[in-house]
Each structure stands twice: as C-alpha cells, then as structure tokens.
C-alpha cells in the first residue's frame, strides 16, 4: 500500500454504491476501517448504504451523483477535499448493460453504454488521477468485466465499453507509476446484482437469461469485493474474480482458434 497521509489515509470513494457490487465494496472497505464516500444516482439507495455502514460503526458520507456529468465529479472532488483533504482510493463501479449484436443494437444504446461504462471511468480517472498525482500516492480501481478481456457475441456494445476500460487502465498504470499511484482493473463475470433492471436488450427474454446466469455464477458480490480490496492492498493490476474465467482467459491467449470455435457456437 502506498504511504498514507494522516488526513486522507484509508479513504475510498465508490460510484454506484447504492446496491449490488458497489454496496458490497462499501461494506467491505468500511469493515476494514476505511471511511467511505458512497455515491449513486439514486439518493435513497445511497443513503441506505451509508446508514448500514454507520449502523455497523463505519464512517463516511453519501452523495447523489450522475457519473456522466462532469459537474458531479467536481462536486465529489470538492466533498472529499473538504472532509478528508484528499483521497486514497477511487473505485469506478457505476455501470449499465446492453445486449444485442453489433448490427441489432441501435446507435442510442451504443452511446448510452459507452458514456456510462467507459467515459464515466475516463472522467473519474482524469479528475482523481490528477488529485492522486499531486498527493504522490493513491489507487484507482476500475470495474470492467470479463467481457472486456474476451469479447462475446450478443453483448458487443457492453464488451466494447469494458474493453475500453481495460485498455484505459493499462495506459494509466504506466502513466501514473512514477507518481506513486496504483491502478487495478477488475474483470468479474456474472455476479448477482441489479444490473438487469436497467439492461437494454434487443431480444425478448435476455434479461431473464442473464439473471439466471447471475444466480448460477457461484460468486457473490461480497466475494468480489474482498478480491478488489486485496488487489488494492497488494498493488495487483488484473483481478479475475471467477475461477472459470482464468482458464478461459488462458485459452483465448494460447489457443485463439479453439476459443473462437467455442464462441461461434453461441452466435446465430
């Protein structure tokens, strides 16, 4: 872990922390004694997460935030600077999902998922990367997806956005290394969350199918949160949270033709 300031040490801001993985990470970091900035576009859910943290003895604050708005990022920076004087960890977690082929997904859905899942991460990394560079310490965590490492048919726009997050994280890791700032990118597969509630899909029944995969994943949001925390502690870059994705990632790199044969079975 990078050397901590007595003022902003063990502070973390998490986007999309009102539910799902974001809330799980807020709880886990709080349990380890961190102060948490809980941000979410849904005020009630953000307050609910904060109340649960405080009830368990944690500290932090809640902030309503639309990650597509630069003014909201400025408000988050102002809030953490006023309260803590800086920030040790930013977790870019807020996201949405789309499903459909490259051709069937309408342009407005491409714009929607790219703005939230990719450009919001760019906004957060630019703003707080600059803060941490001035501090000479800090850590950026970007929540991508295994779909960003291994593209799959039927979720093309989502995969493109998450692949962009992986590429962004790789560049940032090098650009901020000599400034004492760490970078991690987490690439979970299916985890039970509320992601399907706002999902945009071009085929009926997609949300129900994805929800089934989430329930059968065998990996909880709490388990992913624990792995993300460990990545920050150990300065680990790539976080693969599901065991089966580890062999799939190796298969794609080492035997790409075999991996492609597997993918094309799912493309109709």
C-alpha positions as CSV (number, residue, x, y, z in Angstrom):
1,X,0.0,0.0,0.0
2,X,1.3,3.5,-0.8
3,X,2.3,5.7,2.1
4,X,-0.7,7.2,3.7
5,X,-1.5,10.8,4.8
6,X,-2.9,11.1,8.3
7,X,-5.8,13.1,6.8
8,X,-6.8,11.1,3.8
9,X,-5.4,7.7,4.6
10,X,-7.9,4.8,4.3
11,X,-10.5,6.8,2.4
12,X,-12.4,5.4,-0.6
13,X,-15.0,6.8,-3.0
14,X,-17.2,4.3,-4.8
15,X,-19.5,5.1,-7.6
16,X,-22.7,3.1,-8.0
17,X,-22.5,2.2,-4.3
18,X,-26.2,2.2,-3.7
19,X,-26.6,-1.5,-4.4
20,X,-25.0,-4.6,-5.8
21,X,-21.2,-4.8,-6.1
22,X,-20.8,-1.1,-5.2
23,X,-22.6,-1.6,-1.9
24,X,-20.7,-4.8,-1.2
25,X,-17.4,-3.0,-1.7
26,X,-18.6,-0.1,0.5
27,X,-19.4,-2.5,3.3
28,X,-16.1,-4.5,2.9
29,X,-13.9,-1.4,2.9
30,X,-15.8,0.0,5.9
31,X,-15.4,-3.2,7.8
32,X,-11.6,-2.8,7.4
33,X,-11.7,0.6,9.0
34,X,-11.9,2.8,5.9
35,X,-14.0,5.9,5.5
36,X,-16.3,5.6,2.5
37,X,-17.8,8.2,0.1
38,X,-21.0,6.4,-1.1
39,X,-22.1,7.8,-4.4
40,X,-25.1,6.8,-6.5
41,X,-27.6,8.3,-8.9
42,X,-30.3,7.1,-6.6
43,X,-30.3,9.2,-3.5
44,X,-32.4,6.8,-1.4
45,X,-30.1,3.8,-2.2
46,X,-27.0,5.8,-1.4
47,X,-28.4,6.9,1.9
48,X,-29.5,3.3,2.7
49,X,-25.9,2.0,2.1
50,X,-24.5,4.8,4.3
51,X,-27.0,4.1,7.1
52,X,-26.0,0.5,7.1
53,X,-22.3,1.4,7.3
54,X,-22.9,3.8,10.1
55,X,-25.1,1.3,12.0
56,X,-22.1,-1.1,11.9
57,X,-19.8,1.6,13.3
58,X,-18.4,2.8,10.0
59,X,-17.8,6.4,8.8
60,X,-18.5,8.2,5.6
61,X,-20.9,10.3,3.6
62,X,-23.4,9.9,0.8
63,X,-23.5,11.9,-2.4
64,X,-26.0,11.8,-5.3
65,X,-24.0,11.5,-8.4
66,X,-24.6,11.1,-12.1
67,X,-21.3,9.8,-13.5
68,X,-22.0,11.2,-16.9
69,X,-21.9,14.7,-15.6
70,X,-18.6,16.5,-15.1
71,X,-20.1,18.8,-12.6
72,X,-21.0,15.9,-10.4
73,X,-17.4,14.7,-10.5
74,X,-16.3,18.2,-9.5
75,X,-18.8,18.0,-6.6
76,X,-17.3,14.7,-5.4
77,X,-13.8,16.1,-5.6
78,X,-14.9,19.1,-3.5
79,X,-16.6,16.9,-1.0
80,X,-13.6,14.7,-0.3
81,X,-11.2,17.6,-0.2
82,X,-13.3,19.4,2.3
83,X,-13.8,16.4,4.5
84,X,-10.6,14.5,4.1
85,X,-8.1,16.7,2.3
86,X,-7.6,14.1,-0.4
87,X,-8.5,10.5,-1.4
88,X,-6.6,7.3,-1.2
89,X,-8.8,5.1,-3.4
90,X,-11.4,5.7,-6.1
91,X,-13.5,2.8,-7.4
92,X,-15.2,3.4,-10.7
93,X,-18.0,0.9,-10.4
94,X,-21.2,2.5,-11.7
95,X,-22.4,0.9,-14.9
96,X,-25.2,-0.4,-17.1
97,X,-25.6,-3.3,-19.5
98,X,-26.7,-3.8,-23.1
99,X,-27.3,-6.9,-25.1
100,X,-27.6,-7.4,-28.8
101,X,-25.5,-7.9,-31.9
102,X,-23.3,-5.2,-33.4
103,X,-26.0,-4.7,-36.1
104,X,-29.1,-5.0,-33.9
105,X,-28.0,-2.7,-31.1
106,X,-29.3,0.8,-32.0
107,X,-26.9,3.8,-32.0
108,X,-28.6,5.4,-28.9
109,X,-27.8,2.2,-26.9
110,X,-24.2,2.3,-28.1
111,X,-24.0,5.9,-27.0
112,X,-25.7,5.1,-23.6
113,X,-23.4,2.2,-22.6
114,X,-20.2,3.9,-23.8
115,X,-21.0,7.1,-22.0
116,X,-21.7,5.4,-18.7
117,X,-19.4,2.3,-18.7
118,X,-16.4,3.9,-20.4
119,X,-16.5,7.7,-20.5
120,X,-17.5,7.9,-16.8
121,X,-14.4,5.9,-15.9
122,X,-12.4,8.3,-18.0
123,X,-13.9,11.2,-16.2
124,X,-13.2,9.7,-12.8
125,X,-9.6,8.7,-13.7
126,X,-8.8,12.1,-15.1
127,X,-10.1,14.0,-12.2
128,X,-8.8,11.8,-9.3
129,X,-5.7,10.7,-11.1
130,X,-4.7,14.3,-11.0
131,X,-5.6,14.5,-7.3
132,X,-3.5,11.4,-6.5
133,X,-0.6,12.6,-8.7
134,X,-0.4,15.8,-6.6
135,X,-0.6,13.7,-3.4
136,X,2.2,11.4,-4.7
137,X,0.0,8.4,-3.7
138,X,-3.4,6.8,-4.2
139,X,-5.0,3.9,-6.1
140,X,-7.6,3.8,-9.0
141,X,-9.8,0.8,-9.3
142,X,-11.8,0.3,-12.5
143,X,-14.6,-2.3,-12.6
144,X,-14.6,-3.7,-16.1
145,X,-15.8,-7.2,-16.9
146,X,-14.5,-10.5,-18.3
147,X,-16.4,-9.4,-21.5
148,X,-13.7,-6.7,-21.8
149,X,-11.0,-9.3,-21.9
150,X,-12.8,-11.8,-24.1
151,X,-15.5,-10.4,-26.4
152,X,-18.5,-12.5,-26.9
153,X,-21.4,-12.5,-29.4
154,X,-24.7,-10.9,-28.2
155,X,-23.1,-8.4,-25.8
156,X,-20.9,-6.5,-28.3
157,X,-21.6,-2.9,-27.2
158,X,-21.1,-3.8,-23.5
159,X,-17.9,-5.7,-24.3
160,X,-16.5,-2.8,-26.3
161,X,-17.1,-0.4,-23.4
162,X,-15.5,-2.8,-20.9
163,X,-12.5,-3.5,-23.2
164,X,-12.0,0.2,-23.3
165,X,-11.8,0.3,-19.5
166,X,-9.2,-2.4,-19.6
167,X,-7.1,-0.5,-22.2
168,X,-7.5,2.7,-20.2
169,X,-6.4,1.0,-17.1
170,X,-3.3,-0.4,-18.8
171,X,-2.3,3.1,-20.0
172,X,-3.0,4.7,-16.7
173,X,-0.9,2.1,-14.8
174,X,2.2,3.2,-16.8
175,X,1.4,6.9,-16.8
176,X,0.9,7.1,-13.0
177,X,3.5,4.6,-11.9
178,X,6.3,7.1,-11.3
179,X,3.9,9.3,-9.4
180,X,3.2,6.6,-6.7
181,X,-0.3,5.9,-7.9
182,X,-1.5,2.3,-8.4
183,X,-4.1,1.1,-10.8
184,X,-6.3,-2.1,-10.7
185,X,-8.9,-3.4,-13.2
186,X,-11.4,-6.0,-12.0
187,X,-12.9,-8.2,-14.6
188,X,-15.7,-10.2,-13.0
189,X,-18.1,-12.5,-14.9
190,X,-21.7,-12.8,-13.8
191,X,-22.5,-11.7,-10.2
192,X,-26.0,-11.3,-8.7
193,X,-26.7,-7.6,-8.9
194,X,-29.4,-5.2,-10.1
195,X,-27.7,-4.8,-13.5
196,X,-30.6,-6.5,-15.4
197,X,-33.1,-4.0,-14.1
198,X,-31.8,-1.2,-16.4
199,X,-30.5,-3.5,-19.1
200,X,-31.3,-2.6,-22.7
201,X,-31.6,-5.7,-24.9
202,X,-32.7,-6.2,-28.5
203,X,-34.2,-9.6,-27.9
204,X,-37.0,-10.6,-25.6
205,X,-36.0,-12.8,-22.6
206,X,-32.4,-11.6,-22.5
207,X,-32.8,-10.1,-19.0
208,X,-34.3,-13.2,-17.6
209,X,-31.5,-15.4,-19.1
210,X,-28.8,-13.1,-17.7
211,X,-30.4,-13.1,-14.3
212,X,-30.3,-16.9,-14.3
213,X,-26.6,-16.8,-15.2
214,X,-26.0,-14.4,-12.3
215,X,-27.8,-16.6,-9.8
216,X,-25.8,-19.7,-11.0
217,X,-22.4,-18.0,-11.0
218,X,-21.4,-19.2,-7.6
219,X,-19.6,-16.0,-6.9
220,X,-21.2,-13.3,-4.7
221,X,-20.7,-9.6,-4.8
222,X,-19.2,-9.8,-1.3
223,X,-16.5,-12.2,-2.6
224,X,-15.7,-9.9,-5.5
225,X,-15.4,-7.0,-3.0
226,X,-12.9,-9.0,-1.0
227,X,-10.8,-9.6,-4.1
228,X,-10.9,-5.9,-5.0
229,X,-9.7,-4.9,-1.6
230,X,-6.9,-7.5,-1.7
231,X,-5.8,-6.0,-5.1
232,X,-5.5,-2.6,-3.6
233,X,-3.6,-3.9,-0.6
234,X,-1.2,-5.9,-2.8
235,X,-1.0,-3.5,-5.7
236,X,-2.3,-6.1,-8.1
237,X,-3.3,-4.9,-11.6
238,X,-5.6,-7.5,-13.1
239,X,-8.3,-9.0,-10.9
240,X,-10.0,-12.1,-12.3
241,X,-12.7,-12.9,-9.7
242,X,-14.1,-16.2,-11.2
243,X,-12.1,-19.4,-11.4
244,X,-13.6,-20.4,-14.8
245,X,-12.6,-17.1,-16.4
246,X,-9.0,-17.8,-15.6
247,X,-8.8,-20.8,-17.8
248,X,-11.0,-19.1,-20.5
249,X,-8.5,-16.1,-20.5
250,X,-5.6,-18.5,-20.9
251,X,-7.4,-20.4,-23.7
252,X,-8.1,-17.2,-25.6
253,X,-4.4,-16.2,-25.5
254,X,-2.8,-19.6,-26.0
255,X,-5.3,-21.3,-28.3
256,X,-7.3,-18.5,-30.0
257,X,-8.7,-20.7,-32.8
258,X,-10.2,-23.1,-30.2
259,X,-11.6,-20.2,-28.3
260,X,-13.2,-18.8,-31.4
261,X,-14.8,-22.2,-32.2
262,X,-16.4,-22.0,-28.7
263,X,-17.7,-18.5,-29.3
264,X,-19.2,-19.1,-32.7
265,X,-21.5,-21.8,-31.3
266,X,-23.3,-19.1,-29.4
267,X,-23.7,-16.8,-32.4
268,X,-26.7,-17.4,-34.5
